[in-house]
Amino acid sequence: MKHFEANFDGLVGPTHNYAGLSFGNVASSQNASMPSNPKAAALQGLAKAKALADLGLVQGVIAPQERPDIYTLRQMGFSGTDMQVLNKVAKTAPQWLYACASASSMWTANAATVSPSADTADGKVHFTPANLIDKFHRSIESDTTGKILKAMFADTRYFKHHHALPLHTHLGDEGAANHTRLCQQYGAAGVELFVYGQSVFDQEKPKPQKYPARQTLEASQAIARLHGLDDDSCVFLQQNPLVIDQGVFHNDVIAVGNQNVLFYHQQAFFNGAEKLAELQQKLGGELHLIEVPTAQVSVKDAVQTYLFNTQIVTLPSGEMAIIAPTDCEENPAVKQYLDELLTLGTPIKQVRYFDVKQSMQNGGGPACLRLRVALNDQELAAVNPQVLLTDEKYKKLTKWVERHYRDRLTPADLADPELLKETRTALDELTQLLKLGSIYPFQR
Ligand SMILES: N=C(N)NCCC[C@H](NC(=O)CCC(=O)O)C(=O)O
């Protein structure tokens, strides 16, 4: 049986904008109110995904969500026709409109936590949508995310879908952004590394002082239980609270792994040495720990360039490549580090740069834009084939974006009734293109 890691990238939705919604995410705050370009954002994401497909990797897409989310606004008492709801919220409480109009579901590393069949007790691939409760605009994603994932991975012989964790801060869960699966081969049982920002029950553990820790240890433990992972194949590691306070709002802003490689910053973890030894012992065999020293790359540079929000992928040749944002190429210290990395004798032999600036300006790099799902060939054959990115699908999606997306949007434009119509027309067409059925509330 063959095994792969498939990447499912979030298609950027037509309302992509900069509303400054994510306290603790430096880029989101810095770029608040700047005009965005949804068309460019969606095309940049698609170009990155297509390049990975062209490298011989299994690549798919995940549909965006319906925004503005009129249904959530109705739950808050805005009433009348859809257009009246828009009008009232824009006039009386625009902050709620911004929160209900974000295209944030594009960052599919936060869509769910996924455990491959080689790791789980029942031998199925398990999915738990992230509840994302730390940020209101993201907390409204999980229901639709669950529906979209079920439409993509429908075959119950292979795929098991859980409900998102209960909606309380005790169980704050941000999905795969704080979860890394290490293994020797994709098809062999691996070790799942859960990185959390704080513990609710263990008050001895340190907490960040300035910015929120979005993921709790208790949430990570709940996911491991739901997915049927045994203790010998899990490691729970605390993020360094000092880096959360410098803008590292998810672990994937400071660490990334692939197979038996873990690439991370010297300051990424709290009590890292002990936990990484546990990881080595549980994984067995060779483990490449690539620690980037502060002396070479500061935490500030890591946050600005997203050096660790890169994707490390295994190419068909067996070599690994780093998929980095062009922001890394533009920063001399980071570029120098990446050049040097290729000479260190690790499995990483190539760096490829991609312009995903529209997403970066909201704090989302290449790794945020993708959800990884390790699959064997039987499982892959059971995935809805329409969501896989072929040459033809890429062309169709590109044309779809060009037809429906605007090239300029400010938060003020989110109240435009035409935008709501345009978005629904686009999404209706997309569900047909990807054969997803009626997943959006407006279609029912
Ligand atoms: N690191 C990973 N995996 N994902 C990045 C998520 C970025 C997202 N930004 C936003 O939601 C900004 C939206 C705005 O401000 O308009 C967030 O903070 O949750």
The ligand as a Tripos MOL2 file, in Angstrom:
@<TRIPOS>MOLECULE
LIG
   19    18     1     0     0
SMALL
NO_CHARGES

@<TRIPOS>ATOM
      1 N1         -1.0340   30.2100   12.2150 N.2       1 LIG1
      2 C1         -2.0590   29.6990   11.6040 C.2       1 LIG1
      3 N2         -2.1580   28.4160   11.5050 N.pl3     1 LIG1
      4 N3         -3.0680   30.4460   11.1160 N.pl3     1 LIG1
      5 C2         -3.0570   31.8440   10.9680 C.3       1 LIG1
      6 C3         -4.3900   32.4050   11.3010 C.3       1 LIG1
      7 C4         -4.4540   33.8980   11.0960 C.3       1 LIG1
      8 C5         -5.7490   34.4730   11.6100 C.3       1 LIG1
      9 N4         -5.8410   35.8700   11.2460 N.am      1 LIG1
     10 C6         -7.0000   36.5360   11.3290 C.2       1 LIG1
     11 O1         -8.0390   36.0000   11.6530 O.2       1 LIG1
     12 C7         -6.9810   38.0220   10.9940 C.3       1 LIG1
     13 C8         -8.3060   38.5430   10.5110 C.3       1 LIG1
     14 C9         -8.3700   40.0400   10.4970 C.2       1 LIG1
     15 O2         -7.7480   40.6930   11.3440 O.co2     1 LIG1
     16 O3         -9.0690   40.6150    9.5970 O.co2     1 LIG1
     17 C10        -5.8610   34.2990   13.1230 C.2       1 LIG1
     18 O4         -5.3290   35.1470   13.8590 O.co2     1 LIG1
     19 O5         -6.4630   33.3120   13.5690 O.co2     1 LIG1
@<TRIPOS>BOND
     1     1     2 2
     2     2     3 1
     3     2     4 1
     4     4     5 1
     5     5     6 1
     6     6     7 1
     7     7     8 1
     8     8     9 1
     9     8    17 1
    10     9    10 1
    11    10    11 2
    12    10    12 1
    13    12    13 1
    14    13    14 1
    15    14    15 2
    16    14    16 1
    17    17    18 2
    18    17    19 1
@<TRIPOS>SUBSTRUCTURE
     1 LIG1         1 GROUP 0 **** ****
